[in-house]
């Protein structure tokens, strides 16, 4: 009588599915990276092409005749399209907008997260409900208010109106709720008042959320197109998105110039993202721990 032997899977065999899953994950990540990186590389290389090469029927990756005319046209402050001024206006408006967002959202979020007052939950629901209203509905009322304040054709018109948004309050409130309340109670026992607790305990421990909200608010204001078109008229007061649209002619478009403007517009965004990237993941993940 022969005794049958059952082969047990070895540790090496059990590692094969894990290696396959890991390889598949890397393939998916590489494909997703290519989806985002390839258009940016194409845009950057197009800036060094001539307009004839950029519009030919058979596209080329690398420029045959290396040209910097696109950047020379973009950086010419004496032209009808002063892109450096648009870049300065966008940077000034975005930085000021971010400052106002943090100043208004942080105290409101802390009040909704920690202070116990009548109607707090109702107020929080009202704030959240405004997120479901299409922003286009507020276009005309906001324009009338800005016109009444005589902010038309000034950067105040693109800095102030959207600074007190509901998203910043909601985002920071969720993060503040996740913070250990024992730290605040210990500070109150030591004699600190509520404002001191907020400034010295809560805000220093909320750097990930504040950095994330800074990046999101900066990107929102930096990429705003429709609202600046309505309130900014002078060429020297335009921001980048509506200003770059002027570079596209009615009958022809100088693609190297347009792409050069896109490259210049993306540089500040990349700088802000790389400076705050280590806080973003932590801020987003911790902001959804508690409700």
C-alpha positions in Angstrom: 0.0 0.0 0.0 1.5 3.3 -1.1 1.2 6.3 1.1 0.2 9.4 -0.7 1.9 12.6 0.2 0.1 16.0 0.2 2.3 18.9 -0.9 1.9 21.9 1.3 2.4 25.3 -0.3 5.8 26.7 0.5 6.4 30.3 1.7 7.8 31.1 -1.8 4.6 30.0 -3.5 2.5 32.2 -1.1 4.6 35.2 -2.0 3.7 34.9 -5.7 0.2 36.5 -5.4 1.6 39.3 -3.3 4.3 40.1 -5.9 1.7 40.0 -8.6 -0.5 42.5 -6.7 2.4 44.7 -6.0 3.4 44.7 -9.7 -0.1 45.5 -10.7 -0.2 48.4 -8.3 3.0 49.8 -9.7 1.6 49.5 -13.3 -1.6 51.3 -12.3 0.4 54.1 -10.6 2.7 54.5 -13.6 -0.2 54.8 -15.9 -1.9 57.4 -13.7 1.3 59.3 -13.4 1.6 59.3 -17.2 -1.9 60.6 -17.6 -1.0 63.7 -15.5 2.7 64.2 -16.5 2.6 63.6 -20.2 0.3 66.7 -21.0 2.6 68.9 -18.8 5.7 67.6 -20.7 4.0 68.2 -24.0 3.0 71.8 -22.9 6.6 72.5 -21.8 8.2 71.2 -25.0 5.6 73.1 -27.2 6.8 76.4 -25.7 10.2 76.0 -27.5 8.6 75.3 -30.9 7.7 77.7 -33.6 4.0 78.2 -34.2 4.3 76.5 -37.6 5.7 73.4 -36.0 3.2 73.4 -33.2 0.2 73.5 -35.6 1.5 71.0 -38.2 -0.6 68.0 -39.0 2.0 65.5 -37.9 2.9 66.4 -34.3 6.5 66.2 -33.0 7.6 65.7 -29.4 10.8 67.6 -29.4 11.2 71.0 -31.2 13.2 70.8 -34.5 13.9 74.5 -34.4 14.5 75.5 -30.8 12.8 78.9 -30.2 12.2 81.1 -27.1 9.9 83.5 -28.9 7.0 82.3 -26.8 8.7 83.3 -23.5 10.0 86.6 -25.0 6.4 87.5 -26.0 5.0 86.5 -22.6 7.5 88.4 -20.5 7.3 91.6 -22.5 5.7 94.1 -20.1 5.3 96.7 -22.8 2.9 94.6 -24.9 -0.9 94.5 -24.8 -0.7 91.3 -22.8 1.4 92.1 -19.7 1.7 88.6 -18.4 4.1 89.6 -15.6 1.5 92.0 -14.2 -1.1 89.3 -14.4 1.2 86.9 -12.6 1.7 89.5 -9.8 -2.0 90.2 -9.6 -2.8 86.5 -9.3 -0.2 85.9 -6.7 -1.3 88.9 -4.6 -4.9 88.0 -4.9 -4.3 84.4 -4.0 -2.1 85.1 -1.0 -4.5 87.7 0.4 -7.5 85.4 -0.2 -5.8 82.6 1.7 -5.1 84.9 4.6 -8.7 85.9 4.8 -9.9 82.3 4.5 -7.8 81.2 7.4 -8.7 84.3 9.5 -12.5 83.7 9.0 -12.7 79.9 8.8 -10.5 78.9 11.8 -12.4 80.8 14.6 -15.8 79.8 13.1 -14.7 76.1 12.9 -13.4 76.2 16.5 -16.6 77.6 17.8 -18.7 74.9 16.0 -16.3 72.2 17.2 -15.7 73.1 20.9 -18.0 75.9 22.2 -21.3 74.9 23.6 -24.0 77.4 22.7 -27.7 77.2 21.7 -28.3 76.4 18.1 -24.7 75.2 17.3 -25.9 72.1 15.5 -28.5 74.0 13.5 -25.9 76.6 12.5 -23.5 73.9 11.4 -26.2 72.3 9.2 -26.9 75.7 7.7 -23.2 76.2 6.9 -22.9 72.7 5.3 -26.1 73.2 3.3 -24.6 76.2 1.5 -22.1 73.7 -0.1 -24.9 72.2 -2.1 -25.9 75.5 -3.7 -24.3 76.0 -7.2 -21.9 79.0 -7.0 -23.3 80.5 -10.2 -26.4 81.4 -8.3 -24.4 83.9 -6.2 -22.9 85.6 -9.2 -25.4 88.4 -9.7 -26.0 89.2 -6.0 -22.2 89.2 -5.3 -21.7 91.5 -8.3 -24.2 94.0 -7.0 -22.6 94.1 -3.6 -19.1 94.5 -5.1 -20.4 97.3 -7.3 -22.0 99.0 -4.3 -18.7 98.9 -2.5 -17.0 100.3 -5.6 -14.6 97.3 -5.9 -15.2 96.8 -9.6 -12.0 96.6 -11.5 -9.9 96.2 -8.3 -8.3 93.1 -6.8 -10.5 93.4 -3.8 -13.3 92.1 -6.0 -11.5 88.7 -6.4 -10.0 88.6 -2.9 -12.9 89.3 -0.5 -16.2 87.9 -1.7 -15.4 84.1 -1.6 -13.1 84.3 1.5 -15.8 83.3 4.0 -16.8 80.1 2.4 -18.4 77.1 4.0 -15.8 74.5 2.9 -13.0 76.0 5.1 -15.3 76.0 8.1 -16.4 72.4 7.6 -12.9 71.2 6.9 -11.3 72.8 9.9 -14.2 71.9 12.2 -13.7 68.2 11.3 -10.0 68.4 12.2 -10.6 70.3 15.4 -13.0 67.6 16.6 -10.3 65.0 16.1 -7.8 66.8 18.4 -7.5 65.4 22.0 -9.7 67.6 24.1 -7.5 66.8 27.2 -4.9 69.3 25.9 -7.4 72.1 25.9 -8.8 71.1 29.3 -5.3 71.1 30.8 -4.7 74.6 29.5 -8.0 75.9 30.9 -7.1 74.4 34.3 -3.8 76.2 34.2 -5.7 79.5 33.8 -5.8 80.1 30.1 -8.9 81.6 28.6 -10.7 80.2 25.5 -8.9 82.5 23.1 -5.5 81.6 24.4 -6.4 77.9 24.1 -7.4 78.5 20.5 -4.2 80.4 19.7 -1.6 78.5 21.7 -3.0 74.9 21.7 -5.4 74.3 18.8 -3.7 76.2 16.0 -0.2 75.0 16.6 -1.5 71.4 16.6 -3.5 72.0 13.4 -0.7 72.7 11.0 -1.7 69.8 8.6 -5.2 71.0 8.3 -4.2 74.7 7.9 -1.6 73.8 5.3 -4.1 71.7 3.3 -6.7 74.5 3.4 -4.1 77.0 2.3 -3.2 74.9 -0.7 -6.9 74.3 -1.7 -7.8 78.0 -1.2 -4.8 79.1 -3.2 -5.6 76.8 -6.1 -9.3 77.9 -6.1 -8.4 81.6 -6.3 -5.5 81.1 -8.6 -7.6 79.1 -11.2 -10.7 81.3 -10.9 -11.8 82.4 -14.4 -15.5 83.3 -14.6 -15.7 85.8 -11.7 -12.6 87.9 -12.7 -14.0 88.2 -16.2 -17.1 89.9 -14.7 -15.3 92.3 -12.3 -11.9 93.1 -13.9 -11.7 95.1 -17.1 -8.4 96.9 -17.3 -5.6 94.9 -18.9 -3.1 95.7 -16.2 -5.5 94.6 -13.5 -6.4 91.2 -14.9 -5.4 87.9 -13.2 -3.8 85.1 -15.1 -6.7 82.9 -16.2 -8.8 85.6 -17.9 -5.6 87.3 -19.1 -4.2 84.1 -20.8 -7.5 83.7 -22.6 -6.7 87.0 -24.5 -3.7 85.2 -26.0 -6.1 83.1 -28.1 -7.1 85.0 -31.2 -10.4 84.9 -32.9 -9.0 83.3 -36.1 -5.6 81.9 -35.0 -3.8 81.0 -31.9 -0.1 81.3 -31.2 0.3 78.0 -29.3 3.9 78.4 -28.1 2.9 81.7 -26.5 -0.3 80.2 -24.9 1.7 77.2 -23.7 4.4 79.5 -22.3 1.7 81.3 -20.3 0.5 77.9 -19.0 3.9 77.0 -17.9 4.4 80.3 -16.1 1.0 79.9 -14.5 1.7 76.4 -13.2 5.1 77.3 -11.5 3.6 79.0 -8.4 1.1 76.2 -8.0 3.8 73.5 -8.0 5.9 75.5 -5.5 3.0 75.8 -3.1 2.2 72.1 -3.4 5.7 70.9 -2.9 6.1 73.1 0.2 2.9 71.8 1.8 2.7 68.2 0.5 3.9 66.6 3.7 0.9 68.1 5.5 -1.8 67.5 2.9 -2.3 63.8 3.4 -2.3 64.0 7.2 -4.7 66.9 7.1 -7.2 65.2 4.7 -7.1 61.9 6.6 -7.5 63.4 10.1 -10.2 65.7 9.0 -12.6 62.8 8.5 -12.1 60.9 11.7 -15.0 62.3 13.6 -18.2 63.9 12.7 
